[in-house]
Amino acid sequence: MQCKNFNDLRAISFAAAIMSLSYSTIAIGVTLHNGRQPNIAYNLDGLSTANGLLNAFNSLGIIAFACVPTRNDASGKRSYQRNLSSEG
């Protein structure tokens, strides 16, 4: 099954969003049910403020890099646009 445009993916995207919310809800529910575990440290002692800030910026950079679309040709068109237009 081929999709002619991205509007055809709305149902799949909606189902994926529902599944993601379901998984998150299950994970939060299990975590709340189990509560705090004994003999586990939940603090960040030993981590300086500078290291914590750099780790936060590193995480944001990784997320931003994952969201950048790839460009496969000299014209700079995104690959999914070129692939859909060539299908007819």
C-alpha positions as CSV (number, residue, x, y, z in Angstrom):
1,M,0.0,0.0,0.0
2,Q,1.5,3.3,-1.1
3,C,0.4,6.7,0.3
4,K,0.0,9.4,-2.3
5,N,0.5,12.2,0.2
6,F,1.0,12.8,3.9
7,N,-2.7,13.3,4.5
8,D,-3.2,9.6,4.1
9,L,-0.9,9.0,7.1
10,R,-3.3,10.8,9.5
11,A,-4.9,7.6,10.8
12,I,-1.5,5.9,11.3
13,S,-0.2,9.0,13.0
14,F,-3.2,9.1,15.3
15,A,-2.9,5.4,16.2
16,A,0.8,5.9,17.0
17,A,0.0,8.9,19.2
18,I,-2.6,6.8,21.1
19,M,-0.2,3.9,21.5
20,S,2.5,6.3,22.8
21,L,0.2,7.9,25.3
22,S,-1.0,4.4,26.4
23,Y,2.6,3.2,26.9
24,S,3.4,6.4,28.9
25,T,0.3,6.0,31.0
26,I,1.2,2.4,31.8
27,A,4.8,3.3,32.7
28,I,3.6,6.1,35.0
29,G,1.0,3.9,36.6
30,V,3.5,1.1,37.3
31,T,6.0,3.6,38.7
32,L,3.4,5.1,41.0
33,H,2.2,1.7,42.1
34,N,5.7,0.5,43.0
35,G,6.6,3.7,44.8
36,R,10.1,4.4,46.1
37,Q,12.4,1.4,46.2
38,P,14.5,0.9,49.3
39,N,18.3,1.4,49.3
40,I,18.3,3.5,46.1
41,A,19.6,7.1,45.9
42,Y,17.4,9.4,43.9
43,N,19.7,12.5,44.2
44,L,22.3,14.0,42.0
45,D,25.1,14.4,44.6
46,G,28.5,14.7,43.0
47,L,27.1,16.3,39.8
48,S,28.1,19.9,39.6
49,T,25.7,22.6,38.3
50,A,27.9,23.1,35.3
51,N,27.9,19.4,34.4
52,G,24.1,19.2,34.9
53,L,23.7,22.2,32.6
54,L,26.0,20.8,29.9
55,N,24.1,17.5,30.1
56,A,20.8,19.3,29.6
57,F,22.2,21.2,26.6
58,N,23.6,17.9,25.2
59,S,20.2,16.3,25.5
60,L,18.5,19.2,23.7
61,G,21.2,19.1,20.9
62,I,20.5,15.4,20.4
63,I,16.8,15.9,20.1
64,A,17.3,18.9,17.7
65,F,19.7,16.8,15.6
66,A,17.1,14.0,15.4
67,C,14.5,16.4,14.1
68,V,16.6,17.9,11.2
69,P,15.4,16.6,7.9
70,T,18.0,15.0,5.7
71,R,18.9,16.4,2.3
72,N,20.0,13.9,-0.3
73,D,20.6,15.9,-3.5
74,A,22.2,19.1,-4.6
75,S,18.9,21.0,-5.0
76,G,18.3,20.8,-1.3
77,K,14.9,19.1,-1.6
78,R,14.0,16.8,1.2
79,S,14.1,13.2,0.3
80,Y,10.5,12.4,1.1
81,Q,9.3,15.2,-1.2
82,R,11.4,13.9,-4.0
83,N,10.3,10.3,-3.5
84,L,6.6,11.1,-3.4
85,S,6.7,13.4,-6.5
86,S,8.5,10.7,-8.5
87,E,5.7,8.1,-7.8
88,G,3.3,9.8,-10.2
